[in-house]
């Protein structure tokens, strides 16, 4: 027995020796390749560059904090982005010891002993890089995080990582551990524009650092690891979970006692954000400006944006990279004193906000946070430039902090308003025309029409004006959902899933949904002869010296063929002209030609009106943050009236401009005959549940445009009135979860 044990031990140690020899061979080979491949000089250059950067630093280097300013299209100040870093700087002796202990326990246990680099952690990150051909683990010490925050950008390259290492090692030689901890705790980002522990203490608990409890300190220290995910305003449960992990680590590291641990874990965290501020804020404009400007800086640094992924793993990895790059660039935006010039027109902004507020004034109920329960979002794009000129993220309310901007942060079911983008314009490219005849009838597995009425052979022109669901369904089945969705995927609609490739999306039945700014950009492409321009409000960003560091260039991408887009525009004018049209009675008072489509989802939970003239495209959404039925909510009621009121105001005095005409299709025009009980996928009861709520399509239209609003009863409270500035909100694969997504069953449209 003892012999066998010795043999096993002998074999084990022999394996260890062989493994070490193998590793040494690999290292030797790698060093040979590195040396003879000419990389030594590159490495030496990086090292010398790092030495020069750090040698030029002093204590003031770690106290930046110039306010960046946002301007409208006429150079008028919209607001200032204050970091509060310089005025909130705290010396090491002023910072409670808990902050240092918490950060060391959770971020860098070897902080007091390493020379700026934790080689073991870095080796793990290097192994992951070799395996996955990209950087997926940081291996960063507190010193390395400080180096990146102060001296480097967010690009994920080997060269940048090596430079970060050299800078960190140099910092450790020039400054003490106490200095480095002081610099770090004053520069680390705590979300919502707060940099450093002093600003975060006042920003979240309205108190001095010395008055914070251990639990509150751990709560704050939870945020920097991922300021978006652990944002205590948006995701307090995430922050609490990481707080508990930090306290556990501190207890296991023996820096706090069992009694301190138990007390801190049991403590309930309540935010106490200060109300008074002298910083001018315009929530809708600020949040979208910050979002677009941050992405502009990411673009400048070479970040590649994506909205389509081959797997969940790929999307998850992208989200991590996106969030890190977004947070880094947003910090830069707040701290560098930039001048951010936007396309926003404050006069149009005021008109859009007033139109939304006036259109929903009969809905007065609010949540416990003072947020209106009945909400709306609206976006207006200048068709000549493709820039956003006005945006409303919600009804006007008193608030000292940024609130949810539903215009780009919320994703809702679009109902019939999606039909022109995924069904009809694609169909016009594939042989259909405005006068193509489709048989409108009830068939097995298909949807119902509003009111249960069917019209037999109808043209696409009439079907769109009436918003006939069976016609859209049949055409979508013919061109295929995958083909139809490819158009909005190419327009960077960011929440389109593989599961959306079903017939239900012909009527707006998406897994998550679409945002108002996405819908506005899609309709703007129709007006622009099928050419898409990515929506943004950023025209230029300058540094404090007036030098442009970013200038926007609107690049056009052809999505629809010109003639197909012009056909769609002509068809969308029809509803304004005929009494059965869902847009009838909503044209502009000066006779300006308009093209538009309404959308209403299941049980009247969401109402949309998306339309344009030659001058402007405007998309309006109305509904509750937490979807619920609203009496008399159709695309043509509240959304349509808001759209008309706003568009009337901004078109006053403008010369009448006609839409360009299309070339009628030649030869045989495609159409669809009556089906003989063709089997297709069966929509759920929820998908068609709304369709029989009115007696006929004509009655529905009259009700849409003439009904008196009924104030609904108070729904469940929705906690999103104090939502922070944008993050990765959005972005492409970013983690925006404002409970706006619903299931395809919530998507059936009444037109």
N, C-alpha and C positions, 0 to 999 in steps of 0.2 A: 504493500500500500504506500509506504514511504518512498519506495523506489519509483513507483509510477508518478507520485507527486513531484519528485525531483526531475523526472524526465519532462513532465509538462512545463515546469518552471524553466528548464533548460531550453525547451523548444520556444517558449514565449520570448525569453531574452535574446535567443538567436534571431527570432523574427524582428524584434525591435532593432537589433544591430543592422540587419539587412535593409530594413525600412529607412533607417537613418542614412546608410550609404547611398540608397536609391535617391533620397531627397537631396543629398549633397551633390550627386551627379546632375540632378535636374537644375539645382542652383548654379553649379559650375557651367553647365551648358547655357543657361539663360544669361549668365554674366559674359560668357564668350560671345554670344550673339549680340548682346547689348554693346560690348566694347568694339568688336570688329564691325558692327553694323553702323557705327558712327553716332551712337546715341549718347556717348559720354559727354560730348560738347554740349548737346541740348540740355542734358541734366545739369551741367555746370552753369549754363546760362540761366536756367531756372533758379538755381541756388543763389547766384550772384544778384539776380533781379530781386529775390526775396530779401536778401541782406540789405540791398539799397532801399527797398520800400520801408522796412522796419527801422532802419537807421534814421530815416527822415521823420519818424513819428515822435510825438511827445504826448504828454497827458491830455492835451487839448484835442489830439487826434481822435480820442475816444469820447469826445463830447460834441458831436455834430448835432444839428437840429434846426435847420432853416425851414420855414413854412413854405410849402408849395401852394400855388394859387391857380384856381380854375377860372377861365374867362369864357364869355359867350362869343357869338359870331361877330359882335361889334366891339370886342375888346373890353366889355364891362365885366367887372369881377362878379362871379357867381358865388364863390366861397373860398376859404383858405383851409388847407390841410395842415393842421399843427401836430407835430410829434410830441411836443412838450418835453423833449429830451434834455435840452440844456438847463432849463429852469428847474427840472425835476431830478437833476443829477445828485446822486447820493455818494458820499465818501464811505470807504470800507468800514470805518468805526461807527457809522450811523446805521448800517444795515444789520438787522437782527441775525444772530448766528444761525437761526433755523433755515434761513434762505440758503446759506452756503452749504449747510449739512444736507438739506433736501436735494439740492442740485448735484452734489457729489454722489449721494446715494443712488439717484436715479439716472444720472447722465454720465458720470465719470468717476468710478470708485477709486481709481489709481491717480487721481488728480494731484495729490500732494507728493507723489513719488516719481511720476514720469517726467520726461524732458520736453513735453509737448505732444508726444505721440505715444499711444498705447499700441505697441507693436503686435501684441496678441490679437487685439480687436482689428487692427489694420490687416493682419494676415487673413483673418476670417473674411474681411471685405474683399481682399485680393483674390482669395479662392473663389468667392461668389462671382467676381468679375470674369475670371478665367472660364468658369463653368457656363455662364450665361452671356458672355461677350459684351456685357454692359455693367455699369455700376448700379448695384441694387441694395448694397449695404454701405452705411457711412463709415463706421469704424472711427468716428470723430470724437476727439476729446473736447473738453470745454475750451481749451486753448485753440484747437482747430476750428471750432464753431465761431469763436471770436475772430479768428483770422479771416474766415469766409465772410462774416457779417461786415467787417470793417474794410477789408482790402480787396475782396474778390467778388465775382458775379456768380450766378447760379448754374453755369454750364457744367454738364456732367461729362467731363473729359479726364483722361489720365493726367494730362499736363497740368490741369487746374488743381487736381488732387495733390500732385507732387509739389506744386508751388505752395499749396496750403500747408503741407508738411514742413517745408523749409521755413516758411514765415512763422509757423508755430514754434519751431525749435529756436528760431532767432528771438522771438518774443520772450521765451523762457530765460534767455541769457540776459536780456536787457531789463526785464521787469521781474519783481518778486511774485510769488504765488498770490499774495494778498492783492497786489496791483492787478493781476490778471483776473482774479475773481471780481474785483471791483468793476473793472472795465466790462466784463461779461454781464454782470447783473444790471449794469446800466444801459446795455445795448441790446439785450435779448428782447424779442418781440412777444408781447402778451395779447395780441389780437386787438381789434377795435381801435387801432391807432395809438395804443399804449406801448411805449418803449421804456424798459427799465422797471425795477421793482417799486420805485417811489411813485411813478406815474400810475402803475397798475394798482397799487394799494389805494390811491385816491380815486382812480377810475372805477374800480369795482366795489370798494367798501367805504369810500368817502372818509378815509381816516389816514393817520400817519402810520408809517411802517411799524413803529414801536408799539402801536396799539393792536396789532394783529395777533390773533391766536395762532397756535401751532397748526391747527386744522386749516385756517385761512391761508397761512403761508404755503402749506402743502398744496392747497387748492390752486393758488396762483402758479406755483412751480409746475403744475400739471400742464399748463397751457403751451409753453414754448415748443415742446416736442412736435406739435402739429397745431398751429394756431387756428386753423379752420376746423379741424375735427374736434379739438378740445375747447372751442370757443364757448365760454361760460354763459354767454347770452343766448346763443342758438342751440347749443348742445350741452346743457348743464349736467345731464346724466353721464356723458362721456368724461367730463371734467372730474366729477365725483369718483368715477371708477379709477381714474389714474391717480387722483389724490390718495385713495385708499392704498394703491400700490406703492406710492412714495412713502406713506406712513409705515407700511409693512417693511420696506427696505430700510428705513431709518431705525426701526426697532431691531431688525436682524443685524444691522451694523452697530448696534448698541450705542447710538447717539441719543436715543430717547428711551425712557423706561416703559414698562408694561402699563403702568397707570397713565402715563402721558399718551401712550398709543391708544388705549381704550377710550379715554376722554375725547381725543381728537377724532377718532372714527365715529363716535356717537354724535358729535356736534353737527347740527343742521346748518348748512350754508345758505345764507340769504344775501343776495346782492343788494348793495345800497349805492346806486350810481348817482353822482351829483347832478342836480337839476340846473344850477346856474351855469351859464357859459356865455362868453362874449364872442364866440366864433359863429360867424354867419353860416347857416346850413340850409341847403335846399335838397331835401332827402332824395327825391327822384333823380335830379340832375347830378348830384354828388356821387351817388352810388354807381350810376351807369358810367360817369366820367372816370371814376376810380377804376372800375372794371376794365373799360376799354383802354385807359392809359397804362394800366398794369400789363395788359396783354400786348400793348404796343412795345413796351420795354422788353417783354419776353421775346417778341418777334425780332427786335433789334439784336438780342443776344443769341439768336439762332434757334430758338425753341420751335419745334415742329408740331403744330396743332393737329389733332386727329378727332374725328367723330365716329369713325367706323373701325371695328375691331374684329379679329378673327376668332377670339376666344375671351372668356371672362378673365382668364389670367392675364392676357395681354392688356385688357382694359384696366385691370387692377394695378399693374405695373406702370401703365401710363398715368393713371390717377396720382400715384405717388410722385412721379417726376413732375407732373403738372403742378401739384400742390406745393412742392418745394420751390419750384421756379416762380410760381405766383407769389408766394409769401416773401421771397427774397426781393422780387421786383416791386412789390407793394411797399415794402420797407424803404426801398430806395426812393419811391415816389413821394413818400411822406417826409423824408429826411433831407432831400437834396436841394430844396428851394427851387423846384422846377416851375416854369410857367406853362400851364396846360391850356392850349387854345382849342376850343370846341366849336361845333357847328350849331349849338343850341341857340335858338332865337327866343329871348325872354318874353317878347310880346306874344308869340305863338304859344309858348309854354303857359303863360297866364290864361290865354283863351282856352287851351285844352283842359287845364285844371278846373277852370270855372265851368266848362261844359260838363265835365264828369260830376262835379259837386252839385250842379243844378239839376242834372238828369237823375240823380239818386237822392235828392233832398227829402223825399217822402219816407226814406228808410233811416230812421233816427236811432235805432238801438245800437248799443256799443257793448264791447266785452268789458270785463273787469279792469283791463289795462287801458280802457278808453279808446279802443280801436273800433271803428265802424264795422259792424258785422257784414252788411251788404257792401261789396267792394267792386272796384272796376280798375282796369289798366288800359292804357292807350299809348300808341306810338304813331308819330307822324314823320315820314321821310320825304325829303325834297327829291322829286324824281329826276331833276336835272343833274344832281350831284351824287345821289345815293346816300347822303349823310342824314342822320337822325337830327331833326330840328326841334322836336318837342317830345317829351316822354312823361307820362304820369304813371306812377307805380301804385297809386291808391288814392282814396279820398283824402282831402286836406284835413290835417289834424294837428294839434299842438304836441310837439315832441322835441326833446333836447338831444335825442340820439337818432341815428339812422334807423329807418323802418324798412320793412320788406318792400322791395321794388318788384311788384308783380309783373311789370312789363317785360322783365328779362329773367327774373329769378323763379317765376312760377310756371309750371307746365300743366296745361289743361286740355280736355278733350275738345277738338275744334268743331265737331258736328259737320254740317254740310258745307261749311266754309272751306273745308279741305278739298272738296270735289274739283274745283278748277285746277288745282295744283297736281293732284295725283291721278285724276280720272280723265277729265275732258281735254285739257291741253295736250297731254300725252296721246290721247286718242286722235286728236287732230293731226298729229304727226304720223299716225299709222293708218291713214286712209279715211277716217271719218271727217265730216264737215258739219257746220252749223245746221244745215238742212237735212242731215242724215236722219232717216226715219227708224225709230226704235219702237217696238211694241211694248207699251206700258200695260202690264197685266200681273196678276197674282200668280206665282208659281211656287211649287214645293221647294222649301229650303231657302226661299228668298225673303226679302224684307217687305214690310207694308209701306204704303204711302200715307201721308198725313190725312187723317179723316177716313181712311179706308177706300177712297175713290180711285178709279183707274180710268185712263183715257184712251186706251187702244193705241193706234199708230200716232206717234207724236214726233216732232223734230227735236233734235238736241236743244235747239234754241228755246223751245217751249218747255222742255223738261228741266232746263236750268232755271228758267223764270219761275216755274212752279215748284222747283226743288223736289222732283220725283225720285224717290229712292230706288225703285225697281230699275229704272233706266241706268242710273249710275252703277248699280250693282252688276247689271248685265255687261255693260261696257268694260268695267273693271275686271270682270271674269274673263273677258275676251283678251284684253291686253296683258293680263296677269298682275296680281298685287306687287310682285317683285319688280316688274318693269315700272309700274306707277310710282312706287316708293323710291326708286332710284333717282327720280327728279328732285325730291326734297332732300334726299341724302346728299346729292351733289350741291345743294344749297346750304349744306352744313346744319340742317336741323339736327340737334344734338341728342335727342332722346328716342331715336327710331331704333327699335329692336328687331332681331330676327323673328321674334314672335308676332311682329306686326304684319308679317307677310300673309295676311288673311283677307278675305273679302270684306270683313267688318270695317277695315280702314277706309273703304270707299265712302263710308258714311261717318268717318271720324272716330272709329273705335280703336284707339291706340292703347298700348300697354301703359305708357306714361302720359304722353301728350306733347303739346307744342306751346311755345311762348308767344305772346303778342308781338315781340320784335321779330321773331322768326316768320310769323304770318305776314307782317308788314313787308318784310324783305322779299318774301315769295311773291306777293301781289305787285310789289314794285318791279320785280323782274318781268312780270307780264306786261306792264306798261312800257318797260324799257326794251320792247321787242324781243323778250326772252333772255336778255342778258342780266345775269345776277351780279350784284355788288355786295360784298359782306357788310352788314350794317355796323356802323361805328359813329361816334361823335367826336373822335379825336382828329383834329386837323394838323396840329403841330405841337411838339414839346420842346421848350428851350431850357437851357441851364440858366443859372442866375446871371450870367454874363450876357445873355441874349443870343447865345449860339444854339442853333437848332440841332438837337440830338436825335430827333425823330420827325419825319414829315410823312403824312399819310398819302398813299397813292391808291385811289380806287381802281382796282383791277376788275375788268369785266370778264365774266365766265359765261359762255353761251350755254344755257340750260335747255331752253325751248327754241325751236326753229322760229324765225321771225314771223312767218305767215301763220303758224299755229298760234303764237301769242296774240297776233292781231285778230285772228278768228275768235279767240277766247274773250278778248276785250269787247269785241262787237256783240258777242252773245251776252256778256255781263251787263250790257246797257239795256237789254230787253226788259228786265224786271222793273225798271223805272217807268216803262212806257205802257205796260199792259196792266189792267186792273187785277189780274190774278197773280202778278209778280210779287215775290216776297219783299222786294225793295220798293214797291210802288208807293208813291207819296213821299219818298225820302230824297228826292232829287234836290239840287241846289236852287235857290230862289232866283239866281241870275241866269238860269238856263245853261250853265256850264255842263257839258257832257260828262256823265259819270258812269263808271263800271263798278259793280259791287256784287257781293254774295253774302247772304246771311248764314248763320249756323246756330242750331239749338240742340242741346244734347238731351239724353234720356231724362225724363221727369223734370225737364226744364231746370237743370242744375247749372248749365253754362249757356250764355248767350253771346254770339259774335256778330260783328259787322265789319267786313273788310272791303274797302273800296278805294278807288282812285280817280283822279282827273289827270289831265296832262301835267298838272303842276305838282300835286302832292298825293301820296298814298297814306292812308290812315287805317289802322286796325284797332278795334275796340273789343274788349272782353268785359263781361259783367257776370258776377256770381258771388258765392260765399267762399271764403278760404277753405273751409271744410265743406265739400260739395253737399248741397241739399236743395230740394225743390223750391222754386220761387213762383208764386202765382203770377201768371201773365208774363213770364220771361220768355221772350222769343228773340231771335236775331233782329227782328224789325221793330221791337218795342224799345226798351231802354238803350241797348247798344246802338240801334239805328238812329234814335233821336239824338243821342250824344254825338254820333258821327255827323249828322246833318247840321246840328247847332255849331259845331266846331268848324266844319268845312265851309259853311256859309260865311263865317267871320273871316277866315283867312283868304277867301276868294273874292272878297269885296274889292271892286275896282280893277280886277284882273281881266284882261282881254279874253274873250271866248276862244278856246282852242279845241278843234275837233280831233278825235282820235284818227290815226292813219287807217286807211281802208285795207282790207286783205284781198288777196287774189283767190277767187272762188276755185275750188278743186275741179280739175278737168277729168273727163272719163267717168267711170262708174264710181259713185260715192258709196262708201261702206254703210251698211245698216244691219239691224238685227230683227229677225222675224219672231213671232210668238213661239215660246217654248212649249214643248209637250211634256209638261211635268218633269223637266230635266232635274236630276238630282245634283244639288250643290250643297255646300256646307250650311248647316242649320244655324241661324243666328239664335242667340239665347232669348228668353222671354224679356229679359231686361233690355236687350238691344232693340226690340220692337215695341216695348211697352208704352212708349209715348205716342205712338202713331195714331191711336184712335181717340185721342183726347179732344179733338175738335170735329165738328160735323162734316166739313168739307175743306178742301184746300183754299177755296175762295174765302170761306168764313175765317179760316186761320189767318189769312193775310189781312183781312179787315180787322181782326182782333189784334194782330201784331201792331198795326199802325194807328189804331184809334182807341185801344183799350185804356181804361184808367188804371194806373198802378195801384196794386193792393199791397200794403205794408205787411210783410210776413211776420209770423210770431218769432220770438227770440229763439235762436238755435243754441246748440252747445257752444260754450266758450272756446275760442281758438287762440292759442298762445303764439302769436307771431307779430304782435304790435311793436315789439322792441328788437326787431331783428337787425343785425349789424350790417356794416358795409359789405360790399360784395366780395366773394372769394372765388375762389374756385368754384364761386358760385357757379361757376359756370363754366366754366368752361369746358368745354369739351371733356367729357369724361370726368369732370370735377364732381365733388360730392355735395350736390344741392338737394336737400330733402325737406321741402316745405309742405309736405303732405298734399301736394297738388295733383299728383298722379292718381288716376283711377283705372279701373279695369275696362277692357273692351266692352263689357256689358253696360257700362255707363255712357256709351258713346252714340247710341242711335239718335238720329236727327229728325227733327220735324221741319227743317228748312229755315 
